[in-house]
Amino acid sequence: MKAHVWVMLKSTVLDPQGQTIQRALSSLGYSKVQDVRQGKFFVLGLDGLSHDDAKAQVERIAKEVLTNPVIEEFRYEIVD
């Protein structure tokens, strides 16, 4: 079983990397791209956990280790 975890800056937090990427895309001719937000993606390999235990553990890991709760939010998915 694996867990996919996406971590993004909260929408209220300035994303200078996303802005830089958006400007680069515009200069390359992709002017229709008006906004870019960059983030992090994690794949966690899980072994010997029930689906419910995996969800609980991944949520705890995401809250305590993978994100800075002041400026970031996360979502996750358990993949069988």
Z-matrix of the N, CA and C atoms (Angstrom, degrees):
N
C 1 1.452
C 2 1.524 1 107.90
N 3 1.317 2 115.74 1 144.36
C 4 1.457 3 121.50 2 178.16
C 5 1.516 4 109.56 3 -129.10
N 6 1.316 5 114.54 4 156.96
C 7 1.461 6 120.91 5 172.99
C 8 1.524 7 107.83 6 -121.97
N 9 1.313 8 115.50 7 134.88
C 10 1.455 9 121.78 8 173.03
C 11 1.522 10 106.78 9 -104.73
N 12 1.323 11 116.55 10 127.41
C 13 1.462 12 121.53 11 -178.25
C 14 1.529 13 108.57 12 -124.92
N 15 1.330 14 115.84 13 125.29
C 16 1.454 15 122.60 14 176.14
C 17 1.519 16 108.11 15 -107.63
N 18 1.337 17 116.33 16 129.83
C 19 1.463 18 122.28 17 178.30
C 20 1.526 19 107.61 18 -120.35
N 21 1.317 20 115.81 19 127.07
C 22 1.464 21 121.42 20 -178.98
C 23 1.519 22 109.40 21 -132.30
N 24 1.329 23 115.03 22 152.91
C 25 1.453 24 118.94 23 170.95
C 26 1.522 25 108.71 24 -64.60
N 27 1.316 26 116.35 25 145.36
C 28 1.461 27 119.80 26 175.12
C 29 1.519 28 108.56 27 -61.36
N 30 1.320 29 116.16 28 151.75
C 31 1.469 30 120.41 29 -176.19
C 32 1.523 31 112.19 30 -63.06
N 33 1.327 32 117.68 31 -21.28
C 34 1.461 33 121.58 32 -179.96
C 35 1.525 34 112.78 33 -84.89
N 36 1.345 35 117.20 34 -3.98
C 37 1.465 36 121.85 35 -177.71
C 38 1.521 37 109.56 36 -100.92
N 39 1.323 38 116.20 37 132.21
C 40 1.458 39 122.16 38 177.63
C 41 1.529 40 109.95 39 -60.92
N 42 1.332 41 117.12 40 137.55
C 43 1.462 42 122.78 41 -179.35
C 44 1.529 43 109.30 42 -119.18
N 45 1.349 44 118.18 43 83.70
C 46 1.462 45 119.86 44 -177.19
C 47 1.529 46 113.52 45 -63.01
N 48 1.326 47 118.50 46 -33.28
C 49 1.471 48 120.12 47 177.36
C 50 1.524 49 110.40 48 -66.55
N 51 1.312 50 115.97 49 -42.38
C 52 1.466 51 119.57 50 177.19
C 53 1.523 52 111.49 51 -61.56
N 54 1.328 53 116.57 52 -40.52
C 55 1.462 54 120.41 53 178.64
C 56 1.524 55 111.13 54 -64.39
N 57 1.328 56 116.94 55 -40.93
C 58 1.463 57 121.07 56 178.30
C 59 1.523 58 110.94 57 -63.11
N 60 1.332 59 116.01 58 -42.42
C 61 1.472 60 120.26 59 178.06
C 62 1.525 61 110.32 60 -63.36
N 63 1.326 62 116.95 61 -42.46
C 64 1.464 63 121.02 62 -179.98
C 65 1.519 64 110.41 63 -62.24
N 66 1.332 65 118.25 64 -43.30
C 67 1.470 66 120.81 65 178.31
C 68 1.529 67 111.06 66 -64.22
N 69 1.343 68 116.88 67 -39.91
C 70 1.465 69 120.46 68 178.09
C 71 1.523 70 110.62 69 -63.41
N 72 1.317 71 116.63 70 -43.04
C 73 1.471 72 120.02 71 178.21
C 74 1.523 73 110.58 72 -61.38
N 75 1.319 74 116.48 73 -42.31
C 76 1.464 75 120.78 74 179.40
C 77 1.525 76 110.74 75 -61.24
N 78 1.327 77 116.58 76 -42.85
C 79 1.469 78 119.74 77 -179.44
C 80 1.535 79 111.89 78 -69.10
N 81 1.326 80 116.84 79 -19.74
C 82 1.465 81 121.33 80 177.53
C 83 1.526 82 112.54 81 -91.15
N 84 1.330 83 115.98 82 4.97
C 85 1.456 84 119.92 83 176.60
C 86 1.516 85 114.88 84 100.57
N 87 1.307 86 118.24 85 2.59
C 88 1.467 87 121.48 86 178.98
C 89 1.527 88 109.88 87 -95.48
N 90 1.317 89 116.41 88 59.21
C 91 1.463 90 121.50 89 -173.68
C 92 1.526 91 113.49 90 -70.87
N 93 1.318 92 117.75 91 -14.89
C 94 1.472 93 120.54 92 178.99
C 95 1.530 94 111.92 93 -76.42
N 96 1.337 95 117.92 94 -16.06
C 97 1.466 96 121.17 95 176.43
C 98 1.523 97 107.10 96 -78.86
N 99 1.320 98 116.20 97 109.47
C 100 1.459 99 121.34 98 -174.27
C 101 1.521 100 114.37 99 -96.23
N 102 1.335 101 117.44 100 -18.59
C 103 1.466 102 119.54 101 -176.74
C 104 1.522 103 109.33 102 -152.69
N 105 1.308 104 116.32 103 139.67
C 106 1.464 105 122.25 104 175.83
C 107 1.520 106 107.70 105 -133.35
N 108 1.314 107 115.84 106 131.95
C 109 1.465 108 121.96 107 172.53
C 110 1.521 109 105.76 108 -121.16
N 111 1.316 110 116.80 109 127.60
C 112 1.461 111 119.53 110 179.91
C 113 1.523 112 109.09 111 -102.26
N 114 1.314 113 115.23 112 155.61
C 115 1.454 114 119.95 113 -178.80
C 116 1.515 115 111.37 114 -153.30
N 117 1.329 116 114.86 115 -162.11
C 118 1.461 117 121.55 116 -178.85
C 119 1.525 118 108.47 117 -125.74
N 120 1.322 119 115.20 118 149.12
C 121 1.463 120 121.52 119 178.26
C 122 1.520 121 108.53 120 -129.64
N 123 1.327 122 116.81 121 129.81
C 124 1.457 123 122.74 122 -179.32
C 125 1.522 124 109.69 123 -122.47
N 126 1.320 125 116.51 124 142.90
C 127 1.456 126 122.57 125 171.41
C 128 1.520 127 106.28 126 -117.76
N 129 1.325 128 115.99 127 118.96
C 130 1.464 129 121.65 128 179.65
C 131 1.520 130 108.83 129 -107.09
N 132 1.314 131 117.45 130 124.55
C 133 1.463 132 121.50 131 173.97
C 134 1.519 133 108.98 132 -84.84
N 135 1.312 134 117.47 133 125.83
C 136 1.465 135 122.70 134 -176.76
C 137 1.518 136 109.43 135 -117.77
N 138 1.319 137 116.42 136 139.78
C 139 1.461 138 120.03 137 -177.73
C 140 1.523 139 109.55 138 -136.29
N 141 1.306 140 116.46 139 133.95
C 142 1.457 141 121.59 140 172.49
C 143 1.515 142 115.65 141 74.93
N 144 1.334 143 117.60 142 23.65
C 145 1.459 144 120.91 143 178.93
C 146 1.521 145 109.73 144 -116.59
N 147 1.318 146 115.79 145 146.44
C 148 1.460 147 119.13 146 170.75
C 149 1.528 148 107.69 147 -71.69
N 150 1.315 149 116.57 148 165.50
C 151 1.465 150 121.04 149 179.94
C 152 1.532 151 110.52 150 -58.58
N 153 1.327 152 116.68 151 -45.05
C 154 1.472 153 120.36 152 -179.37
C 155 1.526 154 111.75 153 -66.18
N 156 1.347 155 117.25 154 -40.90
C 157 1.462 156 120.36 155 177.90
C 158 1.523 157 110.92 156 -66.01
N 159 1.329 158 117.00 157 -37.52
C 160 1.465 159 121.01 158 177.83
C 161 1.518 160 110.31 159 -62.70
N 162 1.336 161 116.96 160 -45.25
C 163 1.458 162 120.35 161 178.28
C 164 1.522 163 111.18 162 -59.23
N 165 1.318 164 117.01 163 -45.61
C 166 1.462 165 120.52 164 -179.11
C 167 1.529 166 111.36 165 -63.71
N 168 1.321 167 116.54 166 -42.39
C 169 1.459 168 120.15 167 -178.44
C 170 1.531 169 111.55 168 -69.33
N 171 1.304 170 117.74 169 -42.03
C 172 1.463 171 121.02 170 179.46
C 173 1.527 172 110.19 171 -64.58
N 174 1.313 173 117.10 172 -42.43
C 175 1.464 174 119.51 173 178.44
C 176 1.534 175 110.74 174 -61.27
N 177 1.315 176 116.58 175 -41.98
C 178 1.466 177 120.41 176 179.03
C 179 1.531 178 111.05 177 -65.81
N 180 1.331 179 117.62 178 -43.61
C 181 1.471 180 121.75 179 178.32
C 182 1.530 181 109.93 180 -61.34
N 183 1.327 182 116.29 181 -44.69
C 184 1.463 183 119.67 182 -179.29
C 185 1.521 184 111.46 183 -62.33
N 186 1.319 185 116.90 184 -41.99
C 187 1.468 186 121.11 185 -179.42
C 188 1.520 187 112.18 186 -70.20
N 189 1.327 188 117.57 187 -40.67
C 190 1.458 189 121.17 188 -171.20
C 191 1.530 190 114.39 189 -93.50
N 192 1.341 191 117.67 190 -24.96
C 193 1.463 192 119.43 191 -171.86
C 194 1.535 193 112.60 192 -121.91
N 195 1.317 194 117.65 193 -46.64
C 196 1.461 195 120.74 194 -168.92
C 197 1.527 196 114.38 195 -84.36
N 198 1.326 197 117.80 196 -19.60
C 199 1.465 198 119.78 197 -176.71
C 200 1.515 199 112.01 198 -123.97
N 201 1.306 200 113.90 199 155.57
C 202 1.461 201 121.75 200 166.49
C 203 1.520 202 104.49 201 -100.60
N 204 1.337 203 118.23 202 104.23
C 205 1.467 204 120.36 203 -171.77
C 206 1.525 205 114.72 204 -63.34
N 207 1.305 206 117.73 205 -14.96
C 208 1.459 207 120.32 206 178.41
C 209 1.529 208 110.42 207 -71.47
N 210 1.336 209 116.86 208 -38.18
C 211 1.466 210 119.58 209 -174.00
C 212 1.525 211 114.47 210 -121.35
N 213 1.338 212 118.09 211 -8.63
C 214 1.455 213 120.43 212 -175.11
C 215 1.525 214 112.17 213 -123.97
N 216 1.322 215 115.19 214 156.53
C 217 1.456 216 122.46 215 173.05
C 218 1.525 217 107.51 216 -131.28
N 219 1.317 218 116.39 217 165.28
C 220 1.456 219 119.23 218 -177.27
C 221 1.516 220 110.60 219 -141.52
N 222 1.312 221 113.31 220 162.75
C 223 1.463 222 121.74 221 167.85
C 224 1.516 223 105.79 222 -143.32
N 225 1.319 224 116.03 223 157.16
C 226 1.458 225 119.33 224 -178.09
C 227 1.513 226 109.95 225 -146.32
N 228 1.339 227 113.35 226 165.10
C 229 1.452 228 121.30 227 179.28
C 230 1.530 229 107.03 228 -144.96
N 231 1.315 230 116.79 229 134.12
C 232 1.456 231 122.00 230 174.97
C 233 1.524 232 107.14 231 -91.54
N 234 1.327 233 115.82 232 125.70
C 235 1.461 234 122.03 233 -178.66
C 236 1.511 235 107.95 234 -112.93
N 237 1.326 236 116.23 235 120.26
C 238 1.471 237 120.14 236 -178.86
C 239 1.506 238 111.98 237 -77.50
